[in-house]
Amino acid sequence: MKLKKVKMSDIQEGPIRHLTLPDGFIQRVKEFKQALAEVEKTSLESTLENFQRDTNPENELRVWEKIASTYQWAVIDNVGLIEAEKKDVFGILLGLSMGMKDFSNFKNLSKEKVAEVVSHFS
């Protein structure tokens, strides 16, 4: 799959597909957002609205929970990461969740650390 760069201004939000979310869903969203609070700043309200737009919010939530758990593993396993390194870990995880394979643009982590994060996410 080839990734294509798109201007943010060209992206349109999809319609609200789910007026309500399943029981326990909001708590799970709060938990992954807490785990990613250092690097993911989207409001809870906006995040929930985005899930309401998803075709399958449960699958999307599982992806975010995997991103959050891998991020927490990386931060705990690598105590002392600076903010830029944490942002790179998050960026790599986001990229992995979308099928990215080239992580050479992440300059704050060694190639070995990048490979470790990729391996742990897979």
Biopython code that builds the backbone (N, CA, C, O; Angstrom):
import numpy as np
from Bio.PDB.StructureBuilder import StructureBuilder

atoms = [
    (1, "MET", "N", (0.841, -1.168, 0.000)),
    (1, "MET", "CA", (0.000, 0.000, 0.000)),
    (1, "MET", "C", (0.891, 1.236, 0.000)),
    (1, "MET", "O", (1.812, 1.334, 0.811)),
    (2, "LYS", "N", (0.630, 2.165, -0.886)),
    (2, "LYS", "CA", (1.408, 3.387, -0.977)),
    (2, "LYS", "C", (0.682, 4.501, -0.228)),
    (2, "LYS", "O", (-0.512, 4.730, -0.425)),
    (3, "LEU", "N", (1.432, 5.189, 0.640)),
    (3, "LEU", "CA", (0.862, 6.302, 1.389)),
    (3, "LEU", "C", (0.945, 7.569, 0.565)),
    (3, "LEU", "O", (1.905, 7.780, -0.177)),
    (4, "LYS", "N", (-0.049, 8.395, 0.699)),
    (4, "LYS", "CA", (-0.107, 9.641, -0.049)),
    (4, "LYS", "C", (-0.292, 10.788, 0.926)),
    (4, "LYS", "O", (-1.117, 10.709, 1.837)),
    (5, "LYS", "N", (0.474, 11.855, 0.739)),
    (5, "LYS", "CA", (0.318, 13.037, 1.578)),
    (5, "LYS", "C", (-0.893, 13.828, 1.106)),
    (5, "LYS", "O", (-1.107, 14.022, -0.090)),
    (6, "VAL", "N", (-1.677, 14.278, 2.078)),
    (6, "VAL", "CA", (-2.879, 15.050, 1.786)),
    (6, "VAL", "C", (-2.883, 16.263, 2.701)),
    (6, "VAL", "O", (-2.536, 16.159, 3.878)),
    (7, "LYS", "N", (-3.271, 17.401, 2.170)),
    (7, "LYS", "CA", (-3.383, 18.608, 2.985)),
    (7, "LYS", "C", (-4.532, 18.430, 3.973)),
    (7, "LYS", "O", (-5.585, 17.895, 3.628)),
    (8, "MET", "N", (-4.313, 18.887, 5.203)),
    (8, "MET", "CA", (-5.367, 18.801, 6.210)),
    (8, "MET", "C", (-6.637, 19.497, 5.735)),
    (8, "MET", "O", (-7.743, 19.049, 6.038)),
    (9, "SER", "N", (-6.482, 20.578, 5.000)),
    (9, "SER", "CA", (-7.646, 21.332, 4.524)),
    (9, "SER", "C", (-8.475, 20.539, 3.511)),
    (9, "SER", "O", (-9.635, 20.869, 3.265)),
    (10, "ASP", "N", (-7.882, 19.496, 2.923)),
    (10, "ASP", "CA", (-8.597, 18.671, 1.946)),
    (10, "ASP", "C", (-9.365, 17.510, 2.588)),
    (10, "ASP", "O", (-10.120, 16.810, 1.914)),
    (11, "ILE", "N", (-9.165, 17.314, 3.888)),
    (11, "ILE", "CA", (-9.822, 16.204, 4.576)),
    (11, "ILE", "C", (-11.180, 16.664, 5.098)),
    (11, "ILE", "O", (-11.289, 17.702, 5.751)),
    (12, "GLN", "N", (-12.197, 15.888, 4.803)),
    (12, "GLN", "CA", (-13.544, 16.196, 5.275)),
    (12, "GLN", "C", (-13.968, 15.148, 6.299)),
    (12, "GLN", "O", (-13.693, 13.959, 6.140)),
    (13, "GLU", "N", (-14.643, 15.609, 7.352)),
    (13, "GLU", "CA", (-15.142, 14.679, 8.358)),
    (13, "GLU", "C", (-16.296, 13.873, 7.787)),
    (13, "GLU", "O", (-17.116, 14.382, 7.024)),
    (14, "GLY", "N", (-16.341, 12.619, 8.168)),
    (14, "GLY", "CA", (-17.465, 11.783, 7.770)),
    (14, "GLY", "C", (-18.667, 12.078, 8.648)),
    (14, "GLY", "O", (-18.555, 12.815, 9.628)),
    (15, "PRO", "N", (-19.802, 11.515, 8.311)),
    (15, "PRO", "CA", (-21.017, 11.747, 9.097)),
    (15, "PRO", "C", (-20.970, 10.993, 10.428)),
    (15, "PRO", "O", (-20.227, 10.023, 10.579)),
    (16, "ILE", "N", (-21.767, 11.448, 11.380)),
    (16, "ILE", "CA", (-21.950, 10.707, 12.627)),
    (16, "ILE", "C", (-22.714, 9.432, 12.269)),
    (16, "ILE", "O", (-23.822, 9.492, 11.738)),
    (17, "ARG", "N", (-22.117, 8.292, 12.562)),
    (17, "ARG", "CA", (-22.739, 7.003, 12.233)),
    (17, "ARG", "C", (-23.358, 6.339, 13.462)),
    (17, "ARG", "O", (-24.240, 5.489, 13.340)),
    (18, "HIS", "N", (-22.889, 6.733, 14.640)),
    (18, "HIS", "CA", (-23.346, 6.116, 15.891)),
    (18, "HIS", "C", (-23.724, 7.233, 16.863)),
    (18, "HIS", "O", (-22.857, 7.972, 17.331)),
    (19, "LEU", "N", (-25.020, 7.357, 17.166)),
    (19, "LEU", "CA", (-25.454, 8.388, 18.108)),
    (19, "LEU", "C", (-25.004, 8.060, 19.519)),
    (19, "LEU", "O", (-24.751, 8.962, 20.316)),
    (20, "THR", "N", (-24.903, 6.775, 19.834)),
    (20, "THR", "CA", (-24.420, 6.346, 21.143)),
    (20, "THR", "C", (-23.284, 5.353, 20.936)),
    (20, "THR", "O", (-23.166, 4.722, 19.886)),
    (21, "LEU", "N", (-22.461, 5.234, 21.956)),
    (21, "LEU", "CA", (-21.353, 4.280, 21.932)),
    (21, "LEU", "C", (-21.638, 3.188, 22.961)),
    (21, "LEU", "O", (-22.355, 3.442, 23.928)),
    (22, "PRO", "N", (-21.100, 1.987, 22.782)),
    (22, "PRO", "CA", (-21.410, 0.859, 23.675)),
    (22, "PRO", "C", (-21.040, 1.131, 25.137)),
    (22, "PRO", "O", (-20.206, 1.986, 25.433)),
    (23, "ASP", "N", (-21.680, 0.384, 26.042)),
    (23, "ASP", "CA", (-21.375, 0.470, 27.469)),
    (23, "ASP", "C", (-19.880, 0.265, 27.698)),
    (23, "ASP", "O", (-19.265, -0.609, 27.087)),
    (24, "GLY", "N", (-19.313, 1.061, 28.566)),
    (24, "GLY", "CA", (-17.906, 0.944, 28.909)),
    (24, "GLY", "C", (-16.955, 1.587, 27.918)),
    (24, "GLY", "O", (-15.761, 1.708, 28.195)),
    (25, "PHE", "N", (-17.460, 1.997, 26.783)),
    (25, "PHE", "CA", (-16.621, 2.547, 25.716)),
    (25, "PHE", "C", (-15.939, 3.838, 26.159)),
    (25, "PHE", "O", (-14.736, 4.011, 25.966)),
    (26, "ILE", "N", (-16.713, 4.740, 26.753)),
    (26, "ILE", "CA", (-16.159, 6.043, 27.153)),
    (26, "ILE", "C", (-15.055, 5.852, 28.186)),
    (26, "ILE", "O", (-14.034, 6.538, 28.131)),
    (27, "GLN", "N", (-15.244, 4.926, 29.129)),
    (27, "GLN", "CA", (-14.207, 4.666, 30.131)),
    (27, "GLN", "C", (-12.933, 4.156, 29.467)),
    (27, "GLN", "O", (-11.833, 4.564, 29.840)),
    (28, "ARG", "N", (-13.072, 3.278, 28.500)),
    (28, "ARG", "CA", (-11.897, 2.764, 27.788)),
    (28, "ARG", "C", (-11.184, 3.878, 27.030)),
    (28, "ARG", "O", (-9.954, 3.908, 26.975)),
    (29, "VAL", "N", (-11.954, 4.791, 26.448)),
    (29, "VAL", "CA", (-11.350, 5.935, 25.753)),
    (29, "VAL", "C", (-10.586, 6.794, 26.751)),
    (29, "VAL", "O", (-9.460, 7.208, 26.478)),
    (30, "LYS", "N", (-11.187, 7.063, 27.901)),
    (30, "LYS", "CA", (-10.511, 7.859, 28.936)),
    (30, "LYS", "C", (-9.198, 7.197, 29.353)),
    (30, "LYS", "O", (-8.198, 7.880, 29.571)),
    (31, "GLU", "N", (-9.203, 5.890, 29.461)),
    (31, "GLU", "CA", (-7.997, 5.166, 29.883)),
    (31, "GLU", "C", (-6.883, 5.267, 28.847)),
    (31, "GLU", "O", (-5.732, 5.505, 29.213)),
    (32, "PHE", "N", (-7.198, 5.092, 27.559)),
    (32, "PHE", "CA", (-6.117, 5.199, 26.575)),
    (32, "PHE", "C", (-5.646, 6.636, 26.460)),
    (32, "PHE", "O", (-4.461, 6.881, 26.236)),
    (33, "LYS", "N", (-6.564, 7.599, 26.612)),
    (33, "LYS", "CA", (-6.155, 9.005, 26.540)),
    (33, "LYS", "C", (-5.245, 9.359, 27.716)),
    (33, "LYS", "O", (-4.296, 10.125, 27.554)),
    (34, "GLN", "N", (-5.526, 8.812, 28.884)),
    (34, "GLN", "CA", (-4.667, 9.045, 30.049)),
    (34, "GLN", "C", (-3.268, 8.484, 29.791)),
    (34, "GLN", "O", (-2.271, 9.121, 30.130)),
    (35, "ALA", "N", (-3.196, 7.311, 29.201)),
    (35, "ALA", "CA", (-1.901, 6.681, 28.913)),
    (35, "ALA", "C", (-1.089, 7.484, 27.905)),
    (35, "ALA", "O", (0.142, 7.452, 27.928)),
    (36, "LEU", "N", (-1.779, 8.207, 27.018)),
    (36, "LEU", "CA", (-1.111, 8.981, 25.958)),
    (36, "LEU", "C", (-1.115, 10.485, 26.229)),
    (36, "LEU", "O", (-0.785, 11.272, 25.341)),
    (37, "ALA", "N", (-1.480, 10.887, 27.434)),
    (37, "ALA", "CA", (-1.693, 12.312, 27.736)),
    (37, "ALA", "C", (-0.496, 13.197, 27.405)),
    (37, "ALA", "O", (-0.676, 14.363, 27.054)),
    (38, "GLU", "N", (0.712, 12.672, 27.507)),
    (38, "GLU", "CA", (1.908, 13.473, 27.218)),
    (38, "GLU", "C", (2.023, 13.842, 25.741)),
    (38, "GLU", "O", (2.612, 14.868, 25.399)),
    (39, "VAL", "N", (1.466, 13.016, 24.873)),
    (39, "VAL", "CA", (1.716, 13.191, 23.439)),
    (39, "VAL", "C", (0.461, 13.342, 22.588)),
    (39, "VAL", "O", (0.560, 13.741, 21.428)),
    (40, "GLU", "N", (-0.708, 13.037, 23.126)),
    (40, "GLU", "CA", (-1.961, 13.099, 22.364)),
    (40, "GLU", "C", (-2.886, 14.083, 23.068)),
    (40, "GLU", "O", (-3.381, 13.809, 24.161)),
    (41, "LYS", "N", (-3.114, 15.229, 22.434)),
    (41, "LYS", "CA", (-3.789, 16.347, 23.105)),
    (41, "LYS", "C", (-5.226, 16.590, 22.649)),
    (41, "LYS", "O", (-5.833, 17.577, 23.065)),
    (42, "THR", "N", (-5.783, 15.729, 21.815)),
    (42, "THR", "CA", (-7.153, 15.910, 21.357)),
    (42, "THR", "C", (-8.101, 15.827, 22.550)),
    (42, "THR", "O", (-7.922, 14.980, 23.425)),
    (43, "SER", "N", (-9.101, 16.695, 22.591)),
    (43, "SER", "CA", (-10.047, 16.684, 23.708)),
    (43, "SER", "C", (-10.837, 15.379, 23.725)),
    (43, "SER", "O", (-10.996, 14.718, 22.699)),
    (44, "LEU", "N", (-11.328, 15.022, 24.908)),
    (44, "LEU", "CA", (-12.159, 13.827, 25.042)),
    (44, "LEU", "C", (-13.399, 13.951, 24.163)),
    (44, "LEU", "O", (-13.780, 12.999, 23.483)),
    (45, "GLU", "N", (-14.019, 15.109, 24.177)),
    (45, "GLU", "CA", (-15.230, 15.336, 23.376)),
    (45, "GLU", "C", (-14.959, 15.096, 21.888)),
    (45, "GLU", "O", (-15.725, 14.406, 21.215)),
    (46, "SER", "N", (-13.884, 15.661, 21.392)),
    (46, "SER", "CA", (-13.532, 15.498, 19.982)),
    (46, "SER", "C", (-13.198, 14.042, 19.660)),
    (46, "SER", "O", (-13.582, 13.525, 18.611)),
    (47, "THR", "N", (-12.486, 13.393, 20.564)),
    (47, "THR", "CA", (-12.131, 11.988, 20.367)),
    (47, "THR", "C", (-13.380, 11.119, 20.286)),
    (47, "THR", "O", (-13.493, 10.265, 19.406)),
    (48, "LEU", "N", (-14.318, 11.339, 21.207)),
    (48, "LEU", "CA", (-15.558, 10.555, 21.195)),
    (48, "LEU", "C", (-16.353, 10.808, 19.921)),
    (48, "LEU", "O", (-16.920, 9.882, 19.342)),
    (49, "GLU", "N", (-16.391, 12.056, 19.491)),
    (49, "GLU", "CA", (-17.094, 12.377, 18.244)),
    (49, "GLU", "C", (-16.448, 11.651, 17.058)),
    (49, "GLU", "O", (-17.142, 11.150, 16.173)),
    (50, "ASN", "N", (-15.125, 11.603, 17.053)),
    (50, "ASN", "CA", (-14.434, 10.872, 15.981)),
    (50, "ASN", "C", (-14.813, 9.392, 15.984)),
    (50, "ASN", "O", (-14.996, 8.795, 14.923)),
    (51, "PHE", "N", (-14.930, 8.801, 17.174)),
    (51, "PHE", "CA", (-15.359, 7.407, 17.253)),
    (51, "PHE", "C", (-16.788, 7.246, 16.738)),
    (51, "PHE", "O", (-17.113, 6.237, 16.113)),
    (52, "GLN", "N", (-17.634, 8.229, 16.995)),
    (52, "GLN", "CA", (-19.011, 8.166, 16.499)),
    (52, "GLN", "C", (-19.050, 8.194, 14.968)),
    (52, "GLN", "O", (-20.004, 7.705, 14.361)),
    (53, "ARG", "N", (-18.029, 8.757, 14.354)),
    (53, "ARG", "CA", (-17.957, 8.826, 12.894)),
    (53, "ARG", "C", (-17.396, 7.538, 12.278)),
    (53, "ARG", "O", (-17.610, 7.269, 11.097)),
    (54, "ASP", "N", (-16.680, 6.746, 13.080)),
    (54, "ASP", "CA", (-16.060, 5.520, 12.564)),
    (54, "ASP", "C", (-17.107, 4.500, 12.153)),
    (54, "ASP", "O", (-18.166, 4.392, 12.773)),
    (55, "THR", "N", (-16.801, 3.760, 11.110)),
    (55, "THR", "CA", (-17.675, 2.671, 10.685)),
    (55, "THR", "C", (-17.729, 1.592, 11.761)),
    (55, "THR", "O", (-18.795, 1.053, 12.059)),
    (56, "ASN", "N", (-16.559, 1.280, 12.346)),
    (56, "ASN", "CA", (-16.489, 0.272, 13.394)),
    (56, "ASN", "C", (-15.690, 0.825, 14.571)),
    (56, "ASN", "O", (-14.483, 0.602, 14.661)),
    (57, "PRO", "N", (-16.359, 1.549, 15.476)),
    (57, "PRO", "CA", (-15.631, 2.185, 16.578)),
    (57, "PRO", "C", (-14.913, 1.201, 17.500)),
    (57, "PRO", "O", (-13.864, 1.535, 18.052)),
    (58, "GLU", "N", (-15.449, 0.012, 17.674)),
    (58, "GLU", "CA", (-14.802, -0.973, 18.548)),
    (58, "GLU", "C", (-13.437, -1.369, 17.994)),
    (58, "GLU", "O", (-12.465, -1.440, 18.746)),
    (59, "ASN", "N", (-13.349, -1.624, 16.707)),
    (59, "ASN", "CA", (-12.054, -1.963, 16.102)),
    (59, "ASN", "C", (-11.075, -0.805, 16.237)),
    (59, "ASN", "O", (-9.906, -1.014, 16.561)),
    (60, "GLU", "N", (-11.540, 0.401, 15.993)),
    (60, "GLU", "CA", (-10.678, 1.582, 16.103)),
    (60, "GLU", "C", (-10.192, 1.769, 17.537)),
    (60, "GLU", "O", (-9.034, 2.119, 17.765)),
    (61, "LEU", "N", (-11.080, 1.534, 18.504)),
    (61, "LEU", "CA", (-10.686, 1.656, 19.905)),
    (61, "LEU", "C", (-9.612, 0.627, 20.249)),
    (61, "LEU", "O", (-8.675, 0.935, 20.987)),
    (62, "ARG", "N", (-9.737, -0.581, 19.726)),
    (62, "ARG", "CA", (-8.707, -1.597, 19.980)),
    (62, "ARG", "C", (-7.345, -1.157, 19.440)),
    (62, "ARG", "O", (-6.313, -1.417, 20.059)),
    (63, "VAL", "N", (-7.348, -0.499, 18.296)),
    (63, "VAL", "CA", (-6.095, 0.026, 17.734)),
    (63, "VAL", "C", (-5.503, 1.052, 18.692)),
    (63, "VAL", "O", (-4.311, 1.000, 18.998)),
    (64, "TRP", "N", (-6.327, 1.983, 19.167)),
    (64, "TRP", "CA", (-5.839, 3.009, 20.091)),
    (64, "TRP", "C", (-5.362, 2.400, 21.411)),
    (64, "TRP", "O", (-4.381, 2.868, 21.988)),
    (65, "GLU", "N", (-6.039, 1.374, 21.885)),
    (65, "GLU", "CA", (-5.591, 0.710, 23.109)),
    (65, "GLU", "C", (-4.235, 0.035, 22.891)),
    (65, "GLU", "O", (-3.393, 0.028, 23.789)),
    (66, "LYS", "N", (-4.025, -0.525, 21.716)),
    (66, "LYS", "CA", (-2.725, -1.137, 21.402)),
    (66, "LYS", "C", (-1.641, -0.065, 21.311)),
    (66, "LYS", "O", (-0.529, -0.264, 21.800)),
    (67, "ILE", "N", (-1.957, 1.067, 20.690)),
    (67, "ILE", "CA", (-1.010, 2.185, 20.632)),
    (67, "ILE", "C", (-0.650, 2.611, 22.048)),
    (67, "ILE", "O", (0.526, 2.788, 22.367)),
    (68, "ALA", "N", (-1.663, 2.778, 22.901)),
    (68, "ALA", "CA", (-1.434, 3.238, 24.274)),
    (68, "ALA", "C", (-0.606, 2.241, 25.075)),
    (68, "ALA", "O", (0.312, 2.638, 25.792)),
    (69, "SER", "N", (-0.918, 0.954, 24.964)),
    (69, "SER", "CA", (-0.164, -0.032, 25.748)),
    (69, "SER", "C", (1.282, -0.130, 25.265)),
    (69, "SER", "O", (2.196, -0.283, 26.076)),
    (70, "THR", "N", (1.493, -0.042, 23.966)),
    (70, "THR", "CA", (2.860, -0.085, 23.438)),
    (70, "THR", "C", (3.619, 1.175, 23.831)),
    (70, "THR", "O", (4.802, 1.111, 24.165)),
    (71, "TYR", "N", (2.944, 2.317, 23.791)),
    (71, "TYR", "CA", (3.575, 3.571, 24.214)),
    (71, "TYR", "C", (3.998, 3.472, 25.681)),
    (71, "TYR", "O", (5.123, 3.829, 26.030)),
    (72, "GLN", "N", (3.099, 2.988, 26.534)),
    (72, "GLN", "CA", (3.427, 2.855, 27.955)),
    (72, "GLN", "C", (4.602, 1.904, 28.151)),
    (72, "GLN", "O", (5.496, 2.185, 28.949)),
    (73, "TRP", "N", (4.612, 0.791, 27.437)),
    (73, "TRP", "CA", (5.747, -0.132, 27.510)),
    (73, "TRP", "C", (7.037, 0.593, 27.140)),
    (73, "TRP", "O", (8.043, 0.468, 27.839)),
    (74, "ALA", "N", (7.011, 1.353, 26.041)),
    (74, "ALA", "CA", (8.216, 2.045, 25.567)),
    (74, "ALA", "C", (8.707, 3.058, 26.585)),
    (74, "ALA", "O", (9.911, 3.171, 26.816)),
    (75, "VAL", "N", (7.794, 3.791, 27.192)),
    (75, "VAL", "CA", (8.180, 4.826, 28.157)),
    (75, "VAL", "C", (8.708, 4.188, 29.441)),
    (75, "VAL", "O", (9.689, 4.666, 30.011)),
    (76, "ILE", "N", (8.077, 3.129, 29.892)),
    (76, "ILE", "CA", (8.520, 2.451, 31.119)),
    (76, "ILE", "C", (9.847, 1.736, 30.885)),
    (76, "ILE", "O", (10.731, 1.765, 31.742)),
    (77, "ASP", "N", (9.986, 1.099, 29.733)),
    (77, "ASP", "CA", (11.204, 0.357, 29.413)),
    (77, "ASP", "C", (12.385, 1.286, 29.136)),
    (77, "ASP", "O", (13.542, 0.881, 29.252)),
    (78, "ASN", "N", (12.092, 2.511, 28.776)),
    (78, "ASN", "CA", (13.134, 3.483, 28.428)),
    (78, "ASN", "C", (12.997, 4.727, 29.297)),
    (78, "ASN", "O", (12.802, 5.833, 28.794)),
    (79, "VAL", "N", (13.101, 4.531, 30.596)),
    (79, "VAL", "CA", (12.968, 5.641, 31.538)),
    (79, "VAL", "C", (13.931, 6.748, 31.141)),
    (79, "VAL", "O", (15.086, 6.488, 30.803)),
    (80, "GLY", "N", (13.453, 7.975, 31.184)),
    (80, "GLY", "CA", (14.305, 9.109, 30.856)),
    (80, "GLY", "C", (14.163, 9.611, 29.438)),
    (80, "GLY", "O", (14.902, 10.505, 29.026)),
    (81, "LEU", "N", (13.222, 9.054, 28.675)),
    (81, "LEU", "CA", (13.007, 9.590, 27.329)),
    (81, "LEU", "C", (12.602, 11.053, 27.433)),
    (81, "LEU", "O", (11.788, 11.425, 28.278)),
    (82, "ILE", "N", (13.175, 11.873, 26.569)),
    (82, "ILE", "CA", (12.787, 13.279, 26.544)),
    (82, "ILE", "C", (11.529, 13.431, 25.687)),
    (82, "ILE", "O", (11.129, 12.506, 24.980)),
    (83, "GLU", "N", (10.916, 14.609, 25.761)),
    (83, "GLU", "CA", (9.651, 14.848, 25.067)),
    (83, "GLU", "C", (9.728, 14.517, 23.574)),
    (83, "GLU", "O", (8.821, 13.882, 23.035)),
    (84, "ALA", "N", (10.793, 14.939, 22.910)),
    (84, "ALA", "CA", (10.925, 14.688, 21.467)),
    (84, "ALA", "C", (10.973, 13.188, 21.172)),
    (84, "ALA", "O", (10.414, 12.737, 20.172)),
    (85, "GLU", "N", (11.628, 12.422, 22.024)),
    (85, "GLU", "CA", (11.695, 10.971, 21.833)),
    (85, "GLU", "C", (10.322, 10.332, 22.045)),
    (85, "GLU", "O", (9.930, 9.426, 21.310)),
    (86, "LYS", "N", (9.599, 10.812, 23.055)),
    (86, "LYS", "CA", (8.247, 10.296, 23.305)),
    (86, "LYS", "C", (7.332, 10.601, 22.123)),
    (86, "LYS", "O", (6.511, 9.769, 21.736)),
    (87, "LYS", "N", (7.474, 11.786, 21.559)),
    (87, "LYS", "CA", (6.665, 12.141, 20.384)),
    (87, "LYS", "C", (7.005, 11.239, 19.205)),
    (87, "LYS", "O", (6.122, 10.857, 18.437)),
    (88, "ASP", "N", (8.273, 10.901, 19.061)),
    (88, "ASP", "CA", (8.663, 9.979, 17.991)),
    (88, "ASP", "C", (8.060, 8.594, 18.218)),
    (88, "ASP", "O", (7.569, 7.970, 17.277)),
    (89, "VAL", "N", (8.094, 8.111, 19.458)),
    (89, "VAL", "CA", (7.480, 6.813, 19.757)),
    (89, "VAL", "C", (6.010, 6.847, 19.351)),
    (89, "VAL", "O", (5.523, 5.928, 18.692)),
    (90, "PHE", "N", (5.307, 7.900, 19.744)),
    (90, "PHE", "CA", (3.891, 8.032, 19.405)),
    (90, "PHE", "C", (3.692, 8.110, 17.891)),
    (90, "PHE", "O", (2.791, 7.471, 17.348)),
    (91, "GLY", "N", (4.520, 8.882, 17.222)),
    (91, "GLY", "CA", (4.421, 9.003, 15.771)),
    (91, "GLY", "C", (4.655, 7.683, 15.062)),
    (91, "GLY", "O", (3.971, 7.363, 14.090)),
    (92, "ILE", "N", (5.615, 6.923, 15.545)),
    (92, "ILE", "CA", (5.884, 5.602, 14.971)),
    (92, "ILE", "C", (4.675, 4.692, 15.164)),
    (92, "ILE", "O", (4.275, 3.980, 14.243)),
    (93, "LEU", "N", (4.100, 4.718, 16.352)),
    (93, "LEU", "CA", (2.934, 3.877, 16.628)),
    (93, "LEU", "C", (1.738, 4.276, 15.769)),
    (93, "LEU", "O", (1.018, 3.415, 15.262)),
    (94, "LEU", "N", (1.529, 5.571, 15.607)),
    (94, "LEU", "CA", (0.454, 6.023, 14.712)),
    (94, "LEU", "C", (0.717, 5.535, 13.291)),
    (94, "LEU", "O", (-0.179, 5.031, 12.613)),
    (95, "GLY", "N", (1.959, 5.694, 12.858)),
    (95, "GLY", "CA", (2.327, 5.240, 11.520)),
    (95, "GLY", "C", (2.094, 3.749, 11.336)),
    (95, "GLY", "O", (1.548, 3.319, 10.321)),
    (96, "LEU", "N", (2.511, 2.966, 12.320)),
    (96, "LEU", "CA", (2.297, 1.520, 12.252)),
    (96, "LEU", "C", (0.815, 1.182, 12.141)),
    (96, "LEU", "O", (0.433, 0.270, 11.408)),
    (97, "SER", "N", (-0.017, 1.921, 12.871)),
    (97, "SER", "CA", (-1.457, 1.638, 12.845)),
    (97, "SER", "C", (-2.075, 1.939, 11.488)),
    (97, "SER", "O", (-3.183, 1.492, 11.189)),
    (98, "MET", "N", (-1.350, 2.705, 10.663)),
    (98, "MET", "CA", (-1.845, 3.060, 9.328)),
    (98, "MET", "C", (-1.047, 2.383, 8.216)),
    (98, "MET", "O", (-1.208, 2.708, 7.040)),
    (99, "GLY", "N", (-0.182, 1.433, 8.598)),
    (99, "GLY", "CA", (0.545, 0.669, 7.595)),
    (99, "GLY", "C", (1.889, 1.238, 7.181)),
    (99, "GLY", "O", (2.481, 0.757, 6.215)),
    (100, "MET", "N", (2.388, 2.241, 7.879)),
    (100, "MET", "CA", (3.681, 2.832, 7.536)),
    (100, "MET", "C", (4.793, 1.807, 7.717)),
    (100, "MET", "O", (4.753, 0.985, 8.632)),
    (101, "LYS", "N", (5.784, 1.866, 6.833)),
    (101, "LYS", "CA", (6.913, 0.933, 6.908)),
    (101, "LYS", "C", (8.269, 1.642, 6.967)),
    (101, "LYS", "O", (9.264, 1.035, 7.362)),
    (102, "ASP", "N", (8.317, 2.900, 6.585)),
    (102, "ASP", "CA", (9.576, 3.659, 6.586)),
    (102, "ASP", "C", (9.546, 4.663, 7.733)),
    (102, "ASP", "O", (8.714, 5.570, 7.758)),
    (103, "PHE", "N", (10.457, 4.491, 8.672)),
    (103, "PHE", "CA", (10.505, 5.349, 9.849)),
    (103, "PHE", "C", (11.779, 6.182, 9.900)),
    (103, "PHE", "O", (12.179, 6.645, 10.968)),
    (104, "SER", "N", (12.414, 6.373, 8.754)),
    (104, "SER", "CA", (13.684, 7.100, 8.696)),
    (104, "SER", "C", (13.534, 8.581, 9.037)),
    (104, "SER", "O", (14.525, 9.243, 9.345)),
    (105, "ASN", "N", (12.320, 9.108, 8.989)),
    (105, "ASN", "CA", (12.124, 10.528, 9.306)),
    (105, "ASN", "C", (12.042, 10.783, 10.811)),
    (105, "ASN", "O", (11.953, 11.937, 11.229)),
    (106, "PHE", "N", (12.068, 9.744, 11.623)),
    (106, "PHE", "CA", (12.057, 9.912, 13.076)),
    (106, "PHE", "C", (13.505, 9.940, 13.552)),
    (106, "PHE", "O", (14.153, 8.898, 13.655)),
    (107, "LYS", "N", (13.998, 11.117, 13.835)),
    (107, "LYS", "CA", (15.432, 11.321, 14.080)),
    (107, "LYS", "C", (15.825, 11.328, 15.559)),
    (107, "LYS", "O", (17.016, 11.337, 15.870)),
    (108, "ASN", "N", (14.853, 11.324, 16.476)),
    (108, "ASN", "CA", (15.179, 11.435, 17.895)),
    (108, "ASN", "C", (15.443, 10.093, 18.568)),
    (108, "ASN", "O", (15.896, 10.043, 19.712)),
    (109, "LEU", "N", (15.159, 9.009, 17.856)),
    (109, "LEU", "CA", (15.398, 7.673, 18.393)),
    (109, "LEU", "C", (16.420, 6.953, 17.519)),
    (109, "LEU", "O", (16.478, 7.163, 16.307)),
    (110, "SER", "N", (17.218, 6.111, 18.147)),
    (110, "SER", "CA", (18.176, 5.313, 17.371)),
    (110, "SER", "C", (17.409, 4.315, 16.501)),
    (110, "SER", "O", (16.250, 3.999, 16.772)),
    (111, "LYS", "N", (18.070, 3.830, 15.462)),
    (111, "LYS", "CA", (17.449, 2.819, 14.594)),
    (111, "LYS", "C", (17.068, 1.584, 15.406)),
    (111, "LYS", "O", (16.059, 0.934, 15.133)),
    (112, "GLU", "N", (17.885, 1.273, 16.402)),
    (112, "GLU", "CA", (17.613, 0.115, 17.246)),
    (112, "GLU", "C", (16.334, 0.318, 18.063)),
    (112, "GLU", "O", (15.519, -0.596, 18.191)),
    (113, "LYS", "N", (16.169, 1.527, 18.613)),
    (113, "LYS", "CA", (14.956, 1.822, 19.395)),
    (113, "LYS", "C", (13.727, 1.802, 18.507)),
    (113, "LYS", "O", (12.678, 1.293, 18.901)),
    (114, "VAL", "N", (13.853, 2.354, 17.307)),
    (114, "VAL", "CA", (12.730, 2.335, 16.358)),
    (114, "VAL", "C", (12.345, 0.884, 16.075)),
    (114, "VAL", "O", (11.165, 0.535, 16.111)),
    (115, "ALA", "N", (13.331, 0.049, 15.797)),
    (115, "ALA", "CA", (13.069, -1.366, 15.501)),
    (115, "ALA", "C", (12.412, -2.063, 16.692)),
    (115, "ALA", "O", (11.538, -2.913, 16.516)),
    (116, "GLU", "N", (12.833, -1.702, 17.894)),
    (116, "GLU", "CA", (12.262, -2.286, 19.109)),
    (116, "GLU", "C", (10.781, -1.916, 19.243)),
    (116, "GLU", "O", (9.952, -2.770, 19.555)),
    (117, "VAL", "N", (10.455, -0.650, 19.009)),
    (117, "VAL", "CA", (9.060, -0.192, 19.087)),
    (117, "VAL", "C", (8.224, -0.899, 18.024)),
    (117, "VAL", "O", (7.125, -1.377, 18.305)),
    (118, "VAL", "N", (8.753, -0.960, 16.804)),
    (118, "VAL", "CA", (8.038, -1.621, 15.703)),
    (118, "VAL", "C", (7.789, -3.087, 16.054)),
    (118, "VAL", "O", (6.683, -3.592, 15.864)),
    (119, "SER", "N", (8.802, -3.760, 16.560)),
    (119, "SER", "CA", (8.689, -5.176, 16.909)),
    (119, "SER", "C", (7.656, -5.393, 18.013)),
    (119, "SER", "O", (6.870, -6.339, 17.959)),
    (120, "HIS", "N", (7.661, -4.523, 19.001)),
    (120, "HIS", "CA", (6.731, -4.679, 20.125)),
    (120, "HIS", "C", (5.284, -4.435, 19.695)),
    (120, "HIS", "O", (4.365, -5.048, 20.238)),
    (121, "PHE", "N", (5.079, -3.552, 18.731)),
    (121, "PHE", "CA", (3.722, -3.240, 18.262)),
    (121, "PHE", "C", (3.160, -4.367, 17.396)),
    (121, "PHE", "O", (1.956, -4.622, 17.391)),
    (122, "SER", "N", (4.046, -5.028, 16.673)),
    (122, "SER", "CA", (3.606, -6.049, 15.698)),
    (122, "SER", "C", (3.082, -7.307, 16.337)),
    (122, "SER", "O", (2.683, -8.236, 15.636)),
]
sb = StructureBuilder()
sb.init_structure("model")
sb.init_model(0)
sb.init_chain("A")
sb.init_seg("    ")
for serial, (resi, resn, name, xyz) in enumerate(atoms, 1):
    if name == "N":
        sb.init_residue(resn, " ", resi, " ")
    sb.init_atom(name, np.array(xyz, "f"), 0.0, 1.0, " ", f" {name:<3s}", serial, name[0])
structure = sb.get_structure()
